[in-house]
Every structure is written in C-alpha cells, then in structure tokens.
C-alpha cells in the first residue's frame, strides 16, 4: 500500500530523495522537500548535468533552467540563468515574491542578486576541459542516459497529502547559446495538480515540449489512468510523431494523489529514486525499446 509522505525523483539521485525525505519526515511541506532535495544535485560539482559543474553551451557558458510548482498551482521559473548555483531557489522566489512566472537571462540574474544570491563561477575545470575537447570537432549529438543521470525532476507529497514538484538542469551539453529546454517550462518539464497528481520529465527537452509531456500525463491521470499507464502513453505519443526516436532518450516520472508512482522511457537505463515510510529504493523504468 502506498504510503505518504513520499518523495520521488528522476534517476537514482539517492542523496536528493534522502534530503527530501528528511524534510518530509520532520513534518515539512512538499514544497520545502522538493526545493531542498534538488538543491543537493545543484550543489554537486560532480554532477555535470545540473547546477554548478554543469556542462556549458557551445560557447562555454553554463546556463541553467529550473522551475517549481506548489499545491495551489502557483509556479515560478528561471531560464538561461548564469552565475547562480541554485536556480531552483531563484525560481521559488519568482513564484513567491513577484507577480510573474518566468524570469530569463540577465533579468533573472539581476533579480537573484537583489534577493541575496551570490555570484559564482559555475564552469568547473572538468567541464571546461571536456568542452574544449568537444570543440575540436564541434559535433552536436544527444547522448542517451548521460552517465545514467541527467536532469533532476522531483515530486513529493507531504503528510497533509499536498503535492509539489521541482525540476532543474544545465540543459543539453553544448547546446546553441540561448537554447532553453523543457525543464523550466511549466506543463512540459513539470506539472502539478494537487487534485490529481504530478509529473516531470528528463531527456531531450525539444521532444517533451512538443507534446507538453508533464501536463499530458497529469490530464491522463485525471481521466483515470494510473501513473504508469499515463507515462507510457506520453512516451508513445512522442514515438508516434518522431521517427528518429532511436537517437534520443525521454524519461517520464509521475505520481498520483494516492502516492502511486510510475515511469516510462524510450531506451533502457532510466530509473527513479523513491523514499517513503518503507525506506529508499531505486526503481528501473520500463522502456519502449527493450
Ligand atoms: C533539457 N530535459 O534541457 C533537459 C535536460 C537535458 O538531456 O538536457 N537532458 O532538454
């Protein structure tokens, strides 16, 4: 029987679900849990797909995308944010302290400084070295299951039964300068409806945006589908529309109001981390390609 509270996230980011669980187990809200949970990965310089240490765009700029959504349907997002290690916390401030939903680029950075965030160089020596090596050929290709972790999308239900979600990424490595993915786009990379459930995505953001994947999954759950079946249908829609699906990965993760979870992806290798009252687990995802 599913147990709340519960926190789940894309990939086996077990330090992130452990942090979220700590917040939930102490009686904290799902909003605090998802923010503090994903911050663990934003701060980890060895994780080259999220936050500090993230891989840069093709011109060497680390540009971050993140969004957060609460039980009341409020949301905040930052896109193309530079020099700030915790975009998720800036997104939360956009949600809570402005009349807006999305802040971009220089404006988002300026807003962060005004809110007391410190300027930091996010490009680590390791990511810089790899980027310089990549530049020798400058061949852009999407990599399936980067190091078996990627964007972190987290969904949680607190002891009151309320949902929240967060999603944060450095985006596709070596993307065109200015590119924004699905992760900070409400409905694409993340969607929460406190009456139904929540969903989040990882993988090639362009494909997730085209099907508004996370919103689609929540709507399918509203119509009665399980989180598992809803994730499968969202992946199947992408596959039906794009013949090149053997070249890219998409992973969806969903939870319903009862705390039931599901996930589905195109290629094997995606999994999600779960932490609830029964403990922590890594859950390999079913995939379209076997
Ligand atoms: C994006 N979904 O920016 C994100 C993260 C990513 O490989 O790059 N995944 O499209």
Boltz pocket constraint, residues with backbone or C-beta under 6 A from the ligand:
constraints:
  - pocket:
      binder: B
      contacts: [[A, 143], [A, 150], [A, 151], [A, 169], [A, 170], [A, 171], [A, 172], [A, 173], [A, 180], [A, 181], [A, 182], [A, 183], [A, 201], [A, 202], [A, 203], [A, 204], [A, 205], [A, 206]]
      max_distance: 6.0
